[in-house]
Amino acid sequence: MSTLSLTIDSPLKHSRLTTFFRYILFLPLAIVNYLYAIGAYIVALVAWFAILFTGRYPAGAYRFAAGYLRFSTRAVSYLMLAVDVYPPFSGEEAPGYPVVVGIPERLERYSRLKTFFRVIYIIPAYVAVVVLGIGLYITVFISWFTIMIAARDPFTEYKRFAIGWVLKFAALMLLVVEDY
């Protein structure tokens, strides 16, 4: 795979029961995601230095960061009511799960210049994620009520779009991708 991709297969009819208890059900995922994120950002810092000095992303570090992106995106999709199926506690690919995160193959060489200026380079993506995130939280709030009443989510497409941008931003932050 050469580009970052996201596919979310949202159900046509949502479960009212799991939607009602979603935030309680999410607690174990939140704890694992928090700990996984700490590791992923430490790995990204180490990878930042490795790329600056060698132009290469260490293979093990890349796999760890890619695993975090998969796990986190599945967990966020579940929390944001985009899917009803409880995500696996793994960063591995999960065939059959309704959220598929396609991670590109590790590049042979990375741009040292883009890596050095990454914090500045990602500012536009950060602004986009903040704006889309505000909309995402508003739509999730409204979705919770519409799912409880009608078992349907009117914001499926917006959620796919916004979660896709969150994934792109995280992949840029973790140095997994170089371009928007």
N, C-alpha and C positions, 0 to 999 in steps of 0.2 A: 504494500500500500504506500502510495507516495504523498498523500495529503491527509490531513486531519479530517475526520468525518464523524457525524453523529446521526443516528437513526433512532427515533422514539416511536414505538408502536403503541399509541394510547388506545385504551379500550373505548368502544362506542358507549358502553354503559358501565359506569363506575360502581364500586362497592360502597354502599352507604356506611356499612359497619367499619371497614378499615379506614374510610375517610374520617369518620367521627373520632376514631382513636389514633389518627395518624401521628400526632405529635408525641404521644406516649410511646407508640410503636417505634418511632424514630430514635428514641434515646440511646439504645445500644449502638446504632449506626453513627450517631453523633459523636459518641465517645471514641469509637474506632477511627472515624474520619479525623477527629482532632489529633489523635496520636499519629496517625498515618501522615497527616499534613505536616506535623513537626518534622518527621523523618524526611519527607519529600523536600521540604524547603532547606533542610540541612544538606541533603544530597545535591540540591540545585546550587547551593553556595560552593560546595566542593567541585561540582561540575563546571561552574563559572570559572574558577581558577584553572582547572584542567584544560578547558577550551582556550583560555587566554594564553596559556603556556605551550600547549601542544596542538591546538586546533581540533581536538577530538573530544567527543563526549564519552566518558568511560561506559562500556557496555552494561555493566551491572547497575550503575547509577541510572542509565537510561531506562532499563527495564523497571527499576523501582519507581521512577517518576511516571512512566507510562502506566504502571499498575495503579498508582495513586489516582491518575486522571480517570481511569476506567471506574474505579471504586467510587470516587467522589462524585462523578457525573451520574452514576446509577443512584447513589444515595440522594443527591439533590433532586433528581427527577422524581424519586419516590416522595420526598418531602414536599415538593411543589405540586403534588397531585397529578403529575403527568402520567404516572402508571400506578397500578394497584398491587402489582406483584412485589413482594418483599425482596430486596436485592441480596445477592450473595455477599458474604464477608470475605471477598477476595478481589485482588486486582487483576486476576487472570481474565482472559476472554471467557464470556459466559454464553455459549451457544443456547439459543432458545429463550434467553431473557429479552424482554421487550425494549431494552435500551442497549444499543450497540455503539460502542465508541471505537472508531477506527484510528489507530495510532500509526503515523508513518514510520517507515524503517529508519533506523538511525543512519544519519549521513556519514559519509566517509570523512568529510572535513566540514567544520563549522566556521562561520565568519567571526574572526576575532574582534573586528570592529563592531559588528552588530551585538556581539556578546558584551563587549566592554560598555557600550552605551545602552544596554537593554532597559535600564530603569527609565531613561528618557524616551527611548524608542516605543515603549508600551503606554505612554501617557494617553494618546488618543483612544486606545483600546480600553484603558481604565475608565475614561470618561463615558464611553459607550456602555460599559458594563454597569456603571453606577446608574445611569439613566434607565437602561433596560431593567436593572434590578429593582428599581423603585416601581416600575410598571409591573414587574413579575410579582412582587409582594402584594400589590393591589389586586391583581387578577387572581392570585391564589386565595386571598380573603373572600373575594366574590365567588370564586369557584367552589369553595368549601360549602357555601350556602346553596348554590345551584345543584351541586352533587347531592347534598342532603335532601333537597326537595325533589329534583327531577332525575337524579342519577346520571346526569350529563354535564359535560364541561364545555362551556362556550369559548374557552380561551386556549384550546389545544394547540393551534398553530402558533400563537404568540409565545406560548411556553417553549415549544420546540426551538423557535428562533432565539429567545432570550437565553435558554440553557445552552444553546450552541455557542453563543457569544461568551458565556461564562467559561465554557470549555476552551475556546480559543485563547481567552485571556490567560487562563491558568497554564495552558501549554506554552504560551509565550513567556510567562513568568518562570516556569520550570525549565526553560531553554530547550524544550522538546521540538518546537518549531521555530523557524527564524522569521517567517513572513506572515503577514496578516492573512 
